[in-house]
Amino acid sequence: MSALDVTVDYGAITHNVEVLRSRASGADVMAVVKADAYGHGLAAAAEAARRGGAAWLGVAQPGEALALRAAGDTGRILTWLYGPELPARELIIAEVDLSASSPDVLGAIVAAARDLGVAPRVHLCVDTGLGREGVPLRELGALLDLAVAAQAEGLVRIVGMWSHLAWADAPGHATIDAQATAFREALAMAQEREIALEVRHLANSACTLTRPDLHFDLVRPGIAVYGLPPVPDPAGERFGLRAAMAVRSEVILVKNVGAGQGVSYGHDYVTPYPTTLGLISAGYADGVFRRAGNRAEVSIRGRRFRIAGRVCMDQFVVDLGPVTDVVAGDVATLIGPDGPTATEWADAIETIDYEVVCRFGVLRRKGAA
């Protein structure tokens, strides 16, 4: 085993998409595979999602969409995060659906389409309250008029309208209904201009699981695809989702120490009694959060142990207790079905599980695992 072994169960991703499809109220599922599929591997995760029935794939960056095409994916793909300098020609040639949230971006798409003689599929992105990507609702009419004119020239096909929710992971938050109302107003503006939309999409993972009234034609789950519920399941069953990522390391040294032994730099942990320490061969250079010291847990031989003291560059310590059967060579599970979840790690270090899996995914991409 390398310092940190990061593995992905792609069968779990397939299973999770099947679960999400069953909850999508008949809407199609777009599996969001941006950021290297949240650290799970872009091409492999996309293929697994397709096996689960994902009719669409969603990515932020244009390069991700082109990488999926290069990997052999021929289905619907939407990309959305760019300014007017986007590689429009390459994306149009690759038959990738494009998002436009400003006249400048739409203009760049139209210019490339005119040059190529091909009308790309375009989704208009509306800012209904997130304050991030999307055209403000008060400016949507002007963008719609430009899009209608371009479509009349045969330069684009306006096939979708979408927006993104700010508080969907807090079911019942007032902004959800407010944004839904704004989105419906945007759709009405498109209908007034006789734009026949193929897909209307608003729902992220949390909304897919909790708001069937907002599923429209297409849902866009992200974190749930990888088995991490964005909201608590009232039934306590994680909505039937299975975590796909596992992170493990190795115990390389076990030793007995007395009471009062300071552990790791700064002696942030001091043994309260004679005990046994286990040294784990992974640290912050491998993706283990330095903040995890004295906070996060690992599992060894089916038992949980909290990290003792500071996480170092390439190692950390756990207090195994006065009596232990742990030996050098044992596996230490940081995240996995036999240990803590990414959500537990996130809670321990006061972040979100999205960041946890993306961070460990960086290690996996570098080939260290």
Protein Blocks (a to p, Z undefined) as FASTA:
>chain_A
ZZbdcdddfklmmmmmmmmmmmnnopacdddfehhinonopklmmmmmmmnopabdcdfb
lklmmmmmmnopabdcddfbdcfkbcfklmmmnopacddfbfklmmmmmmmmmmnopacd
ddddddfhnopacddfklmmmmmmmmmmmmmnopaccfbdcdddfklmmghiaklmmmmm
mmmmmmmmmmmnopacfbdcfbdfklmmmmmmlnmmbccdfklmnopafbdcfklnonop
acfbdcddddfbdcdddehiaehehilaccfbdcddddddbdfknopafklgokaccdee
hiacddehjddfkbccddebjbdcbdehiacdfbdjklccfklmmmmnopafklmmmmmm
mmmmnopZZ
